[in-house]
Amino acid sequence: MTAVQTSPEQHGDASDAAGQEQFPAGAQVLVRDEVWLVRNAVPTADDGTRVEVVGVSDFVRDQEAVFFTALDTVELIDPRDTRLIADDSPTYRRSRLFLEAVLRRTALPQSERRLALADSFLLDPLPYQHRPAELALSGANLRPRLLIADVVGLGKTLEIGLTLAELIRRGRGERILVVTPQHVLEQFQHELWTRFAIPLVRLDSVGIERIQREIPAGRNPFTFFKRVIVSIDTLKNTDQYRHHLEQIRWDAVVIDESHNLINRGSLRNQLAQTLAPRTDALILASATPHNGDARSFAELIALLDPAAIRDPENYRAEDIEHLFIRRTKVSTEVREQMKGQWADRGPSQAVHCPATPAEERIFEELAAVWLPRDGSSSVSSVPLFPYTLLKSFLSSHAALKATVSARIKTLEKKDDLRATEAELAALRRLAELTAGLTEADSAKFAALVEQLKGIGVGPSSDTRVVVFSERVQTLEWLATVLPAALGFRGRTAKDCLRVMHGGLSDEQQMRVVEEFGLAGAPVRILLTGDVASEGVNLHRQCHQLVHYDVPWSLIRIEQRNGRIDRYGQAHPPQFRALILTSVTEGAKDDTLVSERLLEREDQAHRSLGTAEAVTGLYRAEAEEKSLIQDLLRGRTVDESLDGRRSGEDAGTDAMDDFLADFFGAVGDEPQAEAAETGGQSAPGAAGGATGAGTGETTGSVLPRLFDSTAHFLDEALREVYPDARDRLDLDRDEQSGLLSFRPPADLLHRLKALPVDYLREQRLRERLLVTFNRRLAQHSLQRAREAGSTSSWPEISLLTDLHPVVEWLTDKVLVRLGRQEAPMITAEVAEPTYLVQGVYSNALGRPTVVKWMGVTRGGAVDDDMVSLLRRSGVGPTMANKLRHRDPAPLAAAIPAVLEAAEAFMERHRDAWDRPLRESIERHKLRLGDWEQPTLAGEHTKRRLTDLADDLLTTGQRPMLRVLAVLLPDPDAPPAASAPLSATPAAL
């Protein structure tokens, strides 16, 4: 494919001349004396219109290319020169397939705001998961941009996938970049392919280097694939990749766990600032999207819409409701729709672990020297360090050893050793107390083994468990002693357990997550740090979780629990926390903080659906730091948590925390504006949607001649491959609906976009297994996770409208007709009726109005072509009598027919345009009120105003295309053919 590099402001500066060059998807163009099929066309600032095509003529067949009209002559053939041809296929199959293919390849217009594909994927029918896509398409914002802030476990990945699918169907999702934490790359990629048939190529640093070796020097590696998923830890290396990212535009960018973008000046923030102005659609996702600071959250919102918030210190939920959606498990629509589909979690069980004698000696030392029970000064000059020591000890003696050792090394490097002499002596006493400790001296370890055996973890059981710890040393120590204590021996002792923490590479982390999700894998225990507390799905084969140590943050506890308490969990999630207790007077054991935090998290989850707003801090790190500071002041856990919300602390903004409003009702009910803008269309308007934003639809969103994609594919295979059993080794199971065939070379070329692991593990280059049977596809997906499977990729994929196989056959059908040919079809019409496509576009080359018309030589127009075809008997049961018809007189009438079609569109254009125009005018009024006293602010304002103008229908004439001609059957009696109404019912 030709590399495409553009400037970030390209979309806003497209000239009027460029905007007038229209090349609609599905049209054929002539370039360099070859015929190409248009896939997408977008104006550029300097090089005319950028036209993405795939080869049609023999020499370039199925080759992908990009042409610029300023560099090449791209000829869109004059519709008046359309050549009418006979169709000798049975039941006019070739003509019907051609018309269906054009309908499928034409992007839905900007005015169509209803969901078109929501019911066609491998998803449960949960309308709450549709609403982010509805908001993105509602017209409430200039561009499809939003922050999905649903709490953990509601299915944000599925909501993102559905939104991307709808954008693709509208021609706004050709180039997609997904940015996620490294440990969820494969999980995200897996969900988008298996559920939606959206292939993403995974690029880590090694993958990018491999591409750079394969492509010419200087070529942008991000143009090599159209849809990619990359780790944020890879892309944040701005020195290595920034110049590439600055020279490319995306149709859609997704950034998962986007709360990590907030810190201004960080590498992640710089990456977001680079990507945001270089994409049309931007989807941010985070269950904890702000850190409690109004200005920081406003900066995150500004990535989506720079003009949404006037004063970053003072704004309301209404200011961002067009960009923000958030629900919890107790939200009304979620609770009602999830009945029976998500097992309720059990209470967090605190397992008391009385300290061993060796541990009591450490408690005594900590209480006497580091955290004195009498309130006297600590031996440490750093106020927070004693609590660091305490938390290390409450994790394990291994973690305490590491903390003590690191602190001794730090102090020994100081110039004035006398100032640190007392602390060094105390540290060395702790080192002596921990030096000889083993698992026999750990009360928590004994309790862990007892608990795991109690729930059935062992060599003869399939039960799995996730064990969380904050400390890497604890995880690594447990990995050495736990398998044997549970009875695992030999090879199984190694295979039964996996460790995951931030020190592993992205490949290692993804491999661990995948293994734990496969029923056939031998792993039974996952020891993990909090790297797995964000975004990772661990619920497929597991509903047991143990907190070996408890984080001092409600948010972190909730995030951990959310790994198994999430949509799709079939069993009630069970949580246990090991609580180390002490009889030493004044000892700060786990009952002081950890046990109380567990209780408060459980209370918040059941009453509010989330615990993050309890403290008003919204960040795990901030919660822990605040709690420790309050403990130093002598406060209890409850006093610390409740004090911040009541504003008792001087200097806190808790009582003014208006951001808490965003974590209540925003997104809990359908937006009024979305319903209005989506629901008001003039009579006969293109995509006259109703109920956008409510999940309701009226009428068919997608114009279709065939009753299903399965029927279309079946007929297309018969037309393109009449000998498919021999050429493709096609095997069809009529009972199950399974199709199995050997992919030909041109389809193999398209399959390069599929995940590499999937292609290799399922040997897709040798044979494809596909189906329209959702139950079969779901069974295959489930079987991939069950015992005996060595891959999480399913053997059978669901055929959706976006599947490469469907797109491949659609293009195959389109090129069955030659350049500028339109078939003649004998049908139940009273007079020759020309099927004409009419398209108005905006300056960005996107369709704003798409009309499918039937036009007679007398000028009568029906703007519902699909209904006309059905009334005329065009379908799989019609007969093709192979009667010769003279095309000359019919072709002579084409110019007059096109004039009638254009006149019809011009008459109704204002009515069709009105909803779009009114929506954009509202945005421009809001922009007019937005004032920023900086040059950058004025530049942003001009850019957004230009963008608003570019979204309006341009002043040029509509693009018209003759698709076919319906002819009366000379053998039919006169009453059998009804005349075309000059005034269509839709009008």
VEXLUMTOR-36317 format. One line per 10 residues: number of its first residue (from 1); for each residue x, y, z of C-alpha. Coordinates in steps of 0.001 Angstrom, whole numbers, plus 500000, padded with zeros to 6 digits. Layout:
BEGIN
NUM = X:Y:Z  ...
END
This chain:
BEGIN
1 = 500000:500000:500000  501176:503486:499278  502451:505284:502377  500301:508224:503359  501697:511023:505485  499689:514110:506299  499719:517159:508501  497660:517293:511695  495560:520216:510516  494917:518736:507113
11 = 491249:518061:507605  490407:521617:508513  492227:523286:505654  490930:521296:502718  490237:523628:499831  486807:524006:498258  488168:522617:495011  489430:519514:496777  486109:519137:498530  484295:519175:495200
21 = 486184:516167:493857  483883:513359:494880  484793:509718:494644  482129:507764:496542  482952:504351:497987  481980:501637:495532  482513:503809:492433  485023:502813:489788  487740:505200:488670  490320:505137:485925
31 = 493907:505862:487011  497064:505124:485004  494944:503286:482459  493751:500776:485053  490350:500409:486693  490119:500722:490458  487338:500456:493021  487064:503378:495428  487113:502477:499115  487476:505915:500642
41 = 488222:509486:499551  489294:512439:501708  490409:515957:500652  493918:517040:501625  495422:520474:502059  497996:520334:499270  497591:517208:497162  493958:517297:496089  491789:514368:497127  493365:511278:498645
51 = 491605:508272:497080  492014:504796:498574  491335:502092:495992  491633:498393:495262  492503:497098:491815  489752:495828:489498  491343:495316:486072  493447:492207:485511  496901:493753:485889  496163:495342:489293
61 = 493370:493094:490538  493058:493162:494363  496097:495399:494796  495567:498222:497271  496748:501722:496414  496329:505384:497287  496238:508152:494675  496214:511929:495019  494319:513917:492417  497022:516610:492361
71 = 499559:513973:491315  497502:511580:489185  494515:511925:486912  491715:510120:488736  488778:509889:486364  485327:509283:487765  483422:508222:484711  480585:510546:483640  477291:508820:484555  475783:510049:481273
81 = 478167:507639:479535  476810:504620:481382  476611:501559:479149  473521:499380:479575  474134:495638:479342  472111:492458:479428  472320:490099:482403  472265:486426:481447  472578:485055:484978  469718:482986:486461
91 = 467188:485070:488446  469235:488151:487513  471592:487053:490236  474528:489118:488975  472437:492296:488912  470924:491716:492331  474328:490984:493835  475790:494094:492218  473043:496308:493640  473452:494757:497093
101 = 477235:495197:496947  476872:498889:496100  474467:499315:499022  476946:497583:501321  480007:499491:500125  478382:502912:500382  479081:504597:503711  476076:505547:505793  475498:509298:505685  476473:511634:508487
111 = 472791:512238:509207  472160:508559:510052  472520:508394:513819  470879:505101:514620  472970:501993:515246  473199:499883:512119  475116:496793:513238  474430:496321:516950  472485:493079:516500  474945:491388:514165
121 = 477860:490628:516489  478757:487971:519025  477264:489926:521918  474513:489500:524449  471562:491839:523783  472415:494473:526404  471200:497935:525345  473295:499667:528003  476390:498576:526069  474979:500323:522965
131 = 474764:503733:524519  478401:504857:524115  478081:504233:520373  474745:506065:520337  476331:509044:522082  479275:509056:519668  476894:509140:516682  474252:511402:518200  475547:514657:516767  475924:516010:520294
141 = 479577:516629:519431  481231:517757:516219  483190:514531:516014  482698:511028:517457  484582:511677:520687  483777:510452:524161  485115:509220:527475  483656:505860:528541  483967:505823:532328  481883:502796:533295
151 = 483119:501095:536448  485220:497948:536205  483560:494917:534713  480687:496409:532699  482249:495672:529308  484023:498835:528129  485959:496845:525507  482691:495633:523974  481316:499182:524013  484453:500384:522219
161 = 484186:497579:519668  480584:498437:518856  481453:502128:518470  484331:501311:516119  482102:498983:514085  479542:501740:513553  482291:504155:512514  483640:501628:510017  480183:501241:508469  480098:505020:508047
171 = 483461:505135:506286  485058:506703:509367  487043:503727:510630  489475:502744:507894  492575:503686:509889  492324:502732:513576  494927:502980:516336  494242:501340:519714  496583:502161:522600  496393:500002:525744
181 = 498559:498951:528683  500935:496249:527559  499366:493414:529556  495948:493758:527888  497108:494053:524257  496201:490510:523251  493025:490510:525350  491753:493645:523581  492808:492344:520173  491091:489018:520903
191 = 487776:490656:521887  487585:492910:518827  488224:490051:516418  486167:487275:518014  483190:489518:518836  483155:492006:515945  485485:490621:513227  487583:493801:513499  491198:492708:512995  493925:494661:514770
201 = 497594:493993:514110  499508:493963:517382  502691:495993:517273  505133:495953:520144  508602:497459:519939  509923:494258:518351  507098:494250:515790  507723:497852:514797  511434:497145:514375  510590:494134:512186
211 = 508381:496283:509949  511064:498956:509710  513497:496296:508453  511018:495142:505816  509948:498525:504415  512043:501098:502522  514151:503438:504615  512236:506514:505723  508852:504841:505349  506436:505383:508220
221 = 505909:502004:509963  502432:503048:511078  501228:503146:507471  502097:499481:506962  498836:498279:508531  495536:500153:508609  494336:498994:512005  496841:498432:514774  497008:497990:518531  500114:499170:520363
231 = 501191:499302:523993  501213:502767:525505  504574:501878:527009  505908:501378:523491  504402:504509:521956  505235:506835:524838  508852:506715:523654  508367:510047:521921  511986:510336:520789  511672:507119:518787
241 = 508131:507334:517384  506872:510898:517693  508046:512032:514249  506163:509091:512709  502995:509810:514678  503098:513491:513767  503039:512600:510075  499974:510405:510020  496234:510835:510507  493843:508279:511935
251 = 490118:507867:511499  489795:506642:515084  492113:506458:518082  491260:504504:521234  493235:505006:524449  492401:502524:527191  493080:503231:530890  493213:506893:529928  493522:508157:533506  497245:507531:532980
261 = 497289:510465:530555  496449:513113:533123  499861:514143:534425  500881:517090:532260  504404:516752:530956  504508:512972:531337  505407:510842:528336  501877:509399:528257  500387:512894:528281  502694:513978:525469
271 = 501586:510963:523446  497920:511885:523952  498603:515499:522975  500242:514206:519779  497419:511835:518828  494316:513886:519764  494536:516513:516971  495475:513864:514413  492321:511790:514563  488664:512271:513746
281 = 487193:509950:516383  488783:509709:519811  487590:507221:522429  489045:507346:525923  488228:504629:528440  488841:504496:532161  486968:503331:535238  488843:505987:537253  489070:508893:534824  490135:511692:537105
291 = 492433:512259:540017  490208:514557:542042  491737:517682:540573  489314:519729:538483  492011:521187:536237  493590:517812:535469  490233:516312:534544  489486:519347:532360  492743:518703:530490  491612:515141:529820
301 = 488265:516395:528505  490103:518964:526357  491657:516093:524400  488118:515268:523268  486754:518793:522864  489024:521778:523619  486007:524091:523833  483841:521984:526153  485031:523666:529361  485466:527420:529684
311 = 486904:527537:533194  488986:524453:534082  488618:525272:537755  484837:525521:537762  482493:523531:535543  479458:521299:535797  478379:517873:534611  476176:519475:531934  479273:520996:530318  480606:517596:529329
321 = 477527:515383:529053  478031:515227:525272  481454:513654:525866  481090:511534:528976  479196:508384:529909  479402:506470:533153  477386:503658:534722  477894:501385:537712  476615:497906:538432  473764:499423:540454
331 = 472717:501867:537711  469087:501224:536851  469545:500145:533235  472560:497971:534056  470893:496277:537001  467745:495488:535017  469540:494212:531920  472151:492146:533763  469700:490042:535766  470919:486456:535647
341 = 473965:487288:533503  476412:488413:536164  476690:486504:539402  476586:488688:542520  479822:488862:544431  480096:487523:547930  481343:489606:550866  485075:490095:551325  486109:487531:553922  488777:488681:556381
351 = 490901:485664:557365  492613:486408:560685  496164:485132:560929  497575:485316:564503  501229:486300:564278  503872:483665:564989  506421:484255:567768  508992:485417:565238  506480:487873:563777  505487:489122:567228
361 = 509132:490038:567862  509073:492194:564749  505764:493765:565815  507381:494588:569177  510384:496198:567472  508182:498278:565167  505942:499386:568039  508879:500313:570252  511206:502027:567773  509562:502871:564473
371 = 505916:503553:565322  506036:504140:569084  502855:503281:570893  503319:506161:573321  503354:508781:570553  507053:509580:570912  509269:510270:567920  510200:507554:565474  513804:506576:564996  513454:507550:561334
381 = 513805:511150:560222  511496:510453:557283  507927:510517:558660  506416:508177:556063  509184:505555:556064  508021:503709:559202  504732:503006:557444  506686:501762:554430  508411:499325:556764  505096:498328:558325
391 = 503417:497685:554978  506407:495630:553826  506203:493501:556949  502429:493079:556622  503129:491741:553145  505882:489258:554042  509216:488870:555762  510763:488685:552274  509427:492140:551434  510590:493500:554793
401 = 514096:492148:554179  514251:493934:550825  512983:497234:552256  515429:497121:555168  518350:496262:552895  517541:499066:550455  517231:501622:553281  520560:500559:554846  522320:501036:551502  520763:504493:551130
411 = 521806:505632:554591  525340:504219:554297  525915:506464:551281  525218:509618:553297  528155:511797:554350  527077:512321:557955  526685:508805:559340  526271:510151:562890  522921:511667:561934  521660:508295:560787
421 = 523444:506108:563341  520328:505365:565402  518214:504512:562358  520969:502288:560949  521185:500410:564229  517420:499922:564273  517488:498711:560686  520213:496205:561473  518138:494845:564383  515225:494343:561943
431 = 517599:492651:559534  518658:490252:562304  515036:489544:563234  514143:488652:559626  517397:486915:558669  516402:483388:559512  512664:483522:558823  511100:480906:556548  507585:480039:555489  507239:478173:558794
441 = 507432:481547:560555  504689:483134:558407  501141:483061:559749  499799:484401:556457  501495:481674:554481  499997:478962:556658  496572:480581:556314  496986:480901:552533  497767:477210:552156  494787:476327:554356
451 = 492441:478605:552405  493602:477364:549009  493210:473756:550014  489799:474635:551392  488565:475960:548057  490046:472979:546237  493316:474200:544752  495614:471203:544326  497149:468679:541921  493883:466813:541320
461 = 491669:469878:540916  490900:472375:538165  490121:475162:540660  492023:478357:539990  492844:481317:542192  494342:484783:541820  496604:485885:544666  497428:489591:544805  500355:491231:546562  501810:494723:546293
471 = 505385:493493:546726  507405:491726:544033  509563:490091:546729  506434:488547:548252  505303:487216:544877  508692:485703:544088  509003:484137:547544  505526:482627:547337  506362:481195:543925  509212:479188:545440
481 = 507341:477711:548416  503618:477580:547583  503430:474735:545005  505094:472188:547274  502932:473223:550220  499838:472499:548100  501102:469069:547053  502400:469865:543581  505498:467834:542686  507976:467612:539847
491 = 506973:469296:536590  503512:470175:537882  505107:472278:540637  506503:474525:537913  503505:474443:535579  500822:475075:538211  501860:478648:539016  502559:481864:537148  503880:485179:538432  503035:488549:536890
501 = 504360:491977:537816  505517:495168:536132  509045:493878:535671  507944:491448:532959  507933:492367:529275  504637:492937:527483  504966:489559:525735  505546:487796:529043  502589:489515:530684  500251:488707:527789
511 = 501392:485080:527800  500605:484773:531510  497118:486276:531104  496341:484029:528123  497494:480873:529903  495408:481655:532964  492343:482064:530748  492752:478688:529016  490991:475790:530701  493432:473368:529130
521 = 496496:475083:530560  498025:473496:533701  498276:476819:535579  496136:476904:538729  497588:479830:540694  498297:483323:539434  500488:485373:541757  500252:488943:540600  501032:492488:541561  498734:495394:540945
531 = 499833:495538:537311  496907:493124:536828  494443:495299:538745  493623:497423:535672  491918:496131:532557  492848:492442:532764  490128:489785:532432  490839:486950:534856  487263:485688:535249  487087:483164:532407
541 = 488247:480197:534493  488405:481739:537940  486087:483137:540613  488421:482959:543626  490684:485849:544686  492958:486243:547690  494506:489494:548892  497774:488271:550422  498267:491855:551474  495644:494584:551276
551 = 496391:497867:549470  495637:500929:551558  493318:502300:548925  489637:501621:548291  490163:502179:544579  492928:499590:544374  490884:497012:546313  487959:497578:543932  490216:497316:540890  491667:494032:542122
561 = 488223:492580:542825  487075:493715:539390  489430:491257:537706  487044:488405:538495  483880:490374:539342  482901:491407:535836  480465:490874:532996  480576:487237:531900  481393:485810:535345  479328:482640:535703
571 = 479989:482013:539413  479657:484267:542467  483099:485847:542923  484702:485013:546271  487208:487335:547945  489477:486591:550870  492017:488815:552555  494732:487588:554925  494697:489765:558051  497832:489472:560193
581 = 496936:490074:563852  499161:490745:566855  498833:490589:570640  501613:493133:571086  500310:496214:572800  500097:499163:570375  501036:497028:567343  499667:498346:564086  498535:495071:562566  496161:494483:559650
591 = 493091:495070:561795  494034:498740:562051  493745:499584:558346  493330:496638:556001  490320:494990:557586  488430:498256:557899  489199:499191:554267  487801:495851:553119  484559:496558:554962  484265:500085:553576
601 = 484931:498927:549998  482230:496290:550293  479746:498807:551700  480455:501307:548916  480190:498658:546219  476778:497504:547385  475306:500955:547948  476982:503066:545246  478300:500522:542755  481813:501935:543147
611 = 484175:502943:545948  486207:505585:544160  484168:508618:545239  484254:507721:548954  487381:509751:549687  487009:512296:546899  490634:511661:545878  489994:509334:542902  493576:508037:542750  494932:505003:544554
621 = 498264:506677:545284  496583:509789:546673  494261:507688:548860  497156:505779:550386  499263:508883:550984  496357:510741:552590  495527:507796:554819  499093:507460:556084  499267:511178:556814  496035:510920:558796
631 = 497374:507927:560715  500420:509998:561607  498014:512611:562991  496362:509963:565140  493174:509505:563132  491401:506233:562473  490633:504844:559025  486992:505908:559274  487920:509398:560427  490296:509711:557499
641 = 487779:508504:554888  484808:510441:556220  486780:513547:557083  487753:514244:553509  484202:513938:552251  482885:516227:554989  485608:518798:554409  487007:518621:557939  490540:518804:556633  491815:522315:556233
651 = 493101:522850:552773  491039:520119:551128  488487:520718:548455  486272:517840:549508  483136:519844:550197  483589:521670:546914  484268:518509:544970  481769:519136:542233  483470:516442:540175  481673:513907:542347
661 = 478538:514775:540358  480100:513105:537336  480217:509812:539131  476500:509693:539733  473896:510333:537091  475927:511318:534040  475153:508804:531336  472630:506966:533497  469685:508096:531388  469457:508699:527618
671 = 470416:512193:526607  467598:514489:525650  469662:516304:523057  470787:513068:521466  467193:511960:521154  466209:515293:519672  469036:515672:517182  468871:512047:516202  465124:511918:516054  464272:515006:514043
681 = 464580:514507:510346  462599:516130:507632  460208:513899:505765  462180:511768:503412  465453:512816:505037  468405:510586:504521  468617:508429:507558  465602:509990:509217  466534:508576:512604  464358:508451:515655
691 = 465330:507568:519152  469070:508036:518770  470557:507819:522200  467734:505670:523514  468527:502408:521821  465317:502610:519783  465168:502337:516020  462377:502840:513552  462568:501212:510182  465654:499669:508652
701 = 468906:501559:509092  470742:499639:506391  469176:499552:502932  469282:495902:501868  468040:494014:498845  468922:490605:500300  467163:489511:503455  470424:488593:505212  474187:488678:504843  474119:484874:504818
711 = 471835:484860:501785  474037:487450:500054  477216:485448:500684  475599:482228:499521  474482:483797:496225  477825:485575:495796  479747:482318:496115  477530:480719:493457  478097:483672:491139  481832:484169:491637
721 = 482790:480540:492228  480244:478273:490511  482827:475493:490911  483661:476423:494538  483715:472793:495648  486695:472201:493357  488426:475621:493257  488053:476433:496947  487609:472915:498293  484401:474302:499763
731 = 482562:472183:502293  479203:473290:503661  477442:471741:506657  473797:472608:506047  472717:471565:509516  475225:473633:511552  475844:476379:509022  479611:475824:509015  481524:476857:505889  484995:475457:505366
741 = 487198:476347:502402  490739:476957:501234  491328:480722:500900  492475:481815:497432  495484:484098:496961  493530:487366:496850  491765:486535:500116  495056:485490:501710  496328:488967:500959  493479:490443:502990
751 = 494060:487988:505835  497431:489614:506514  495500:492089:508658  494474:489316:511057  496391:488707:514306  499587:486795:513540  499098:484327:516403  495586:483592:515192  496725:482960:511615  499475:480630:512787
761 = 497675:478736:515539  494515:478089:513506  496423:477574:510215  494092:479969:508454  496298:480201:505378  495441:476561:504720  491752:476537:505601  489099:478904:506900  486196:477870:509119  483430:480475:509249
771 = 479752:480585:510109  476703:482819:510431  475463:480619:513280  476088:482651:516433  475540:479683:518690  478199:477717:516816  480632:480663:516910  480012:481169:520629  480545:477458:521251  483833:477604:519349
781 = 484925:480625:521394  484021:478847:524611  485735:475645:523516  488951:477583:522882  489049:478371:526600  488188:474886:527792  490244:471855:528693  492494:470531:525968  492783:473825:524084  496241:475224:523544
791 = 495031:478499:522031  492476:481082:523130  491710:481821:519457  488536:480049:518284  488669:477639:515372  485468:479097:513859  484858:482804:513341  481505:484537:513067  480770:486129:509712  479659:489714:510223
801 = 479295:492550:507730  482847:493590:508666  484459:490172:508248  487255:490059:505614  485501:487162:503859  482294:489187:503439  484207:492260:502265  486237:490130:499834  483135:488645:498221  481432:492053:498124
811 = 484328:493451:496110  484359:490354:493906  480714:490948:493064  481252:494629:492285  483867:493906:489639  481697:491347:487837  480359:494301:485875  482708:496206:483637  483638:499845:483785  480542:502047:483884
821 = 478183:499239:483085  474629:499012:484409  472465:495916:483922  468978:495834:482382  466498:493855:484510  463036:492765:483437  460721:493411:486372  457150:494250:487327  457204:497907:486306  454921:499828:483965
831 = 457714:501740:482226  461524:501787:482171  462751:502866:485612  466369:503865:486178  467973:503063:489530  470109:506048:490499  472375:506682:493479  472639:510299:494611  475177:511564:497147  475805:514950:498749
841 = 479094:515234:500609  480843:517653:502936  484257:519242:502466  485879:516218:504110  484523:513928:501408  482064:512185:503737  478462:511651:502599  475902:513845:504316  472940:512632:502264  472661:509352:500374
851 = 469561:508691:498260  468633:505548:496388  466129:506502:493702  464002:505064:490973  463519:507556:488112  461375:507240:484997  461944:508907:481636  459012:511149:482474  460784:512518:485562  458860:510673:488292
861 = 461134:509913:491264  460783:507399:494081  463482:507851:496733  463066:504375:498243  464872:502164:495776  464809:499073:497973  461027:499192:498388  460687:499820:494671  462755:496717:493886  460639:494583:496187
871 = 457398:495908:494735  458783:495165:491288  459418:491532:492130  463219:491773:492055  464305:488846:494175  465610:485277:494213  462409:483807:492717  462234:486049:489650  462741:484531:486233  465312:485658:483672
881 = 463795:484927:480246  467017:486010:478470  465012:488256:476176  467151:490646:474100  466407:494352:474676  467853:497155:472584  469899:499368:474975  470253:502328:472580  466914:504100:473224  467254:503425:476939
891 = 470775:504880:477043  469615:507958:475148  467280:508816:478028  470011:508681:480699  470929:512431:480593  467278:513434:481120  466887:510889:483910  469961:512280:485672  468626:515814:485352  465346:514719:486976
901 = 467226:512985:489792  469399:516056:490394  466379:518364:490389  464633:516116:492909  467645:516172:495215  468023:519925:494941  464352:520447:495825  464603:518458:499020  468184:519174:499958  467335:521894:502451
911 = 464936:519650:504341  467427:516803:504417  470202:519122:505542  468277:520910:508275  468932:518543:511246  472640:518424:510450  472837:522164:509894  470997:522982:513133  473247:520689:515140  476401:522263:513720
921 = 475067:525778:514243  474594:524982:517932  478231:523972:518120  479313:527174:516409  477267:529247:518853  478974:527495:521733  482338:528136:520116  481438:531802:519803  480927:531964:523571  484182:530139:524319
931 = 486942:532600:525118  490575:531778:525822  493042:534675:526307  495895:532959:524459  497031:532667:520869  496774:528885:521155  493178:529259:522307  492293:531476:519356  493954:529051:516962  491936:526192:518451
941 = 488745:528209:518135  489410:528942:514455  490298:525321:513793  487085:524020:515390  485013:526631:513560  486591:525552:510273  485880:521935:511166  482227:522775:511816  481986:524432:508393  483670:521444:506757
951 = 481007:519107:508157  478218:520925:506343  477097:519782:502922  479144:521595:500302  477540:523681:497582  478460:521432:494684  476005:519366:492688  475242:515840:493901  477240:512899:492642  474901:510729:490555
961 = 475415:507188:489374  473194:504960:487240  473123:501497:488778  470573:499587:486669  467391:499886:484620  464155:498055:485374  462231:497197:482220  458581:496114:481819  457960:492508:480932  456388:492563:477438
971 = 454678:489251:478222  452998:490546:481367  449339:491689:481230  448917:495487:481591  447429:495292:485089  450419:493379:486387  452718:496417:486344  451913:499417:488486  453164:502840:487412  455836:504597:489470
981 = 454384:507237:491753  455610:510700:490902  455348:511614:494552  457076:508988:496695  455368:507874:499854  458306:508987:501952  457671:512536:500897
END
